[in-house]
Amino acid sequence: MSADREAELKLRLETYSDPWLRQTLGDAGAVTSVRVDGARATAEVTLGFPASDYAAELSRELQAHARGLAWLEGLDVRVSSNIAPHGRERNLRPVGGVKNIIAVASGKGGVGKSTVAANLALAWAAQGAKVGVLDADIYGPSQPRMLGLSGQRPTSPDGKSLQPLVAHGLEVMSIGFLIDEEQPMVWRGPMVTQALAQLLGETRWGALDYLVVDMPPGTGDIQLTLSQRVPVSGAVIVTTPQDIALLDARKGLRMFEKVSVPVLGIVENMSTHICSKCGHEEHIFGSGGGARMAEQYGVDLLGSLPLDIRIREQADGGHPTVAADPAGELAQAYRLTARRAAARLAALAIEKPASFPSISVEDS
């Protein structure tokens, strides 16, 4: 009887379609354990993305989903995460203990890419993941100031590698830690790519679920170096709704497609301007551009984030929004954006077809 009820309950839970994965829990292989004791049961659900702030909501949804079982009087759902490495298909050498490398990129500067990268990293960490940030913008590093690490220097325990600095629970590395803040990087392309390779490979990263790489704008040497040397799990494209920004963002998206890096989706930054005096909301850079681009290329619109003076002030002060005001509505927008991106990465691994079909040769 108990075994029959366990099978029945597991089947019921596996039919639940998760809104973030956009798959049933059965397709995702997420229902890992079901135990029945009389009329009460316990189920364990393991998601492939960080979900500590989603666990209670999912538990309630699954309890409601299982109410149709006449014998079930109580269900305890325990939700956890197990973040697997993705993007290893091209047999590129992984970076230390890093499971997933996520490139945050834009086609042009001035769209708030670094602010988005820092807040995505903080949002994943807040949801239970172990996260690092690599500032790959060699010419214009901004993460040291943004994460409150200006003026600090990394140590080298063995004279060959660098220990990342830590801010707000994130491991961080940047060329900005090794030079004066106002020193210009007058380097040609080969020197820049060598510096990136050293920062990436000679940093003593811990066991990270995600390493967020804050890319420089454009589609040049650094982007190609990263995609060709290490297994990049996915890319997030940041743009504003403005036509000129979208034009360059399309180039960035297509570049990642050409080097076989999956694009997890688009973040439309500065979607609306919120007046700090009266709260009036206005589309000063146009509206709907990110959604149209996402539809055109068949990718997700991960989030639409406002142009708000608090975001700028918090980043300039070394405490980005998710760290400065974790319960605020702006931080919530970043957390939902981060959850969509991580869930998309987890779902892609399940959706991906076999790399090569089986072929049968028979005499006719």
Phi, psi and omega in degrees: 000312181299318180296320179297317180292322177298316179296319180295316180293317179300317179297320179296314181295326182289345177275352180291129179266113182284129184291339181273316176285336187056039177216161171285156177296333176293313178298325180279352183063035190269339180275100190267341182199139174223128178231134182242133175230095183069241181261007180242154184214158175232132178234140176248127181239126181244117181262155181269016177218155181296130191213032183297327179269004176252346188301313183296319180296315181295322178301314179297318180296319181288326175297319177292323182294332183267000186294342181288349178281116189298326184279345188276120179256339180199139181226125175256117181252124179250119185252130177224177180234145172222100186271116183266156175285142178230163175084021182264009187294334185271009176059033173275150184290126178291163181261106176047231180264020182279124179281314186223131175256123182245117178272127174253115192227165174212159178280337182216164179278168174083012181257005178084025183299316182294323177296318178295316181300314181297317182287328173297315179300315179294324180293317177297320178295320179294336180265010171109002181269160172262122194226144172233164178230126172250119177275100184268005178276086186296322182284330184220064182294132181236347183295326178304313179289318185296326182260012175073031183243014182302136178085351180272154182234139176285155176261163178232101184297330185239005181078000182238336183230164183247139175272122181295150173280163183235130177217129178054033179084003180257142168277133188226137172222141182203148172298337179296342176281343189254353180228166174292144186301329183261005181282124178284143178266091182268073185238148172276170185309311182300324179291323180294315180293325176294320178297318178298315180300321180289317179298322182286313188270340183253010173268138182275069180296144175280193177282100186251139171285321180221134167248111181274122180256113178278102186280153170288160178292155176103190184224052187252215188302316185294318179299315180293319179300314181297313185289335183267343185254332183228155181282094178284122184286325182186165180234145173245126181260127180253133179214171167252169180290350185294140184303318183292325177290320179295324179300315180286327178297324177299322178296318178297317179297315182291330176298315179294324176299319182293331180260017173063035173257120182294136176269116183288332179158185184243137172252119176270105181267157182054038183300317176222157174258130179251116182294129181287346181269312187243350180082006179296138182251130185219141179271079186284339178255018185093178183219149173077003183296317179297319179295319179294320179295318179299317180294320181299320185258005176067035177239173183275146164272105187286329181181156174240114188251142185278162168269105187228134184300332180294325179297316179295314182296318181292319178293316179297331181275002178084010177229084180304161192310314183297329177275324185286322184218069188299337181264358184282167183291330178291316177297323178297323178296319177293320182295319178293322176298315179296321180295319178299317182294315181293321178293324178295320178297316179297320181290325181300322181295328180280322182286335188299127179287168177304145185292335181206135183287154175282141183238130178246127181248123182231149173288137179252000000 
